[in-house]
Amino acid sequence: MVDLKELRDEIDSIDRQIVELFEKRMDICQKVAEYKIRTGKKVFDRTREQAKIDTVKGLTRSEFNRHGIEELFQQIMAMSRKLQYQLLEENGVAGRLPFIAVDEIERSKVRVVYQGVEGAYSQAAMKQYFSEDITSFHVEQWRDAMEAIAEGSADFAVLPIENSTAGSVNDMYDLLVEFENYIVGEQIIRCEHKLLGLPGAQLSDIQRVYSHPQGLSQCKPFLEEHRGWKQIPLENTAVAAKRVAEEGDKSQAAIASAFAGEQFGLQVLADKIYLNEANSTRFIIITNQRIFRKDADKISICFEQPHTSGSLYNMLSHIIYNNLNMTKIESRPIEKRNWEYRFFIDFEGNLNDSAVKNALRGIREEAKNMKILGNY
């Protein structure tokens, strides 16, 4: 009978040889990197790597081993590329990123656009992020705001990107790809819905309630206590508050923010009516300038990768290898390309950090395309 300890000793001996050969291979890879530094040759050669994988797969004796060797050598060659990217950075040939570091993002004497009507949460986010000394205006659609900063009629835009309850604003990700605009800041607003009515109105007067569908949903337990009220969805909470104010009917109320109530002269009929006390919306501050604060600590990027097995892992491995903390990943279908997706990643770091530069260079080299959406 085969002794288990002997088998394990054999495996340990083989593993030591594997480590020794791996280190020998990486020493040679370093010399390859030095050659590429001198000659300007690209690190990633997809054709060469695929030919190499096909060759080593042919040396195996079973289908299971062929698959295993393919995966093993994909990782070995990925380690080689990461070493080469690191050496390129250390030798100052990594190239400069097209972003300028600034001490502060301008928050006064600028033109700011937000989507929605006065009293919207986006206006509240604008007021929290910027000073009072600004010129602001609102537009109907998110695209209108993106176009306003792209054409120069506004310096900054304030737009929603994510809600802690409803999730991501998918259309915003598509617009970030389409326009050459960049994220330079963010502002989180608590969605503390209140029931707003005309001055002098009482709860007993209410027959109809207006709000955004999510506002109605997020206050469902409160509304179930008043089943006689007719719930009417509108495009957003601020529009609901505006309608109640303009129509002057005491039987109508809006579920909206205290900020919207102040804007339209409404009074709070019921407070803390929302289901989730932590419900918040994250707004991004966008400009058409490629700038970032020197102390920025979050980076957003998007990329497309080859539609092959393991390609997403290979992209994300650059973040893992450089000890960067990924905080978010989203995917969006690519228009006119069925079953292919564009990925959006948030991770911690600053564009001046060498680890960030290494990760971005690796992703840029190996992805079909990559865009830095902002550092903020």
Secondary structure, DSSP 8 states (H G I E B T S, - for coil): ---HHHHHHHHHHHHHHHHHHHHHHHHHHHHHHHHHHHHT--S--HHHHHHHHHHHHTT-SSHHHHHHHHHHHHHHHHHHHHHHHHHHHHTT-S---S-EEES----SS-EEEEESSTT-HHHHHHHHHS-SS-EEEEESSHHHHHHHHHHTS-SEEEEEEEETTTEE-HHHHHHHHHS--EEEEEEEEE---EEEE-TT--GGG--EEEE-HHHHHHTHHHHHTTTTSEEEE-S-HHHHHHHHHHHT-TTEEEEE-HHHHHHHT-EEEE----S-TT-EEEEEEEESS-EEETT--EEEEEEE--SSTTHHHHHHHHHHHTT--EEEEEEEE-TTSTT-EEEEEEEE--TT-HHHHHHHHHHHHHSSEEEEEEE-
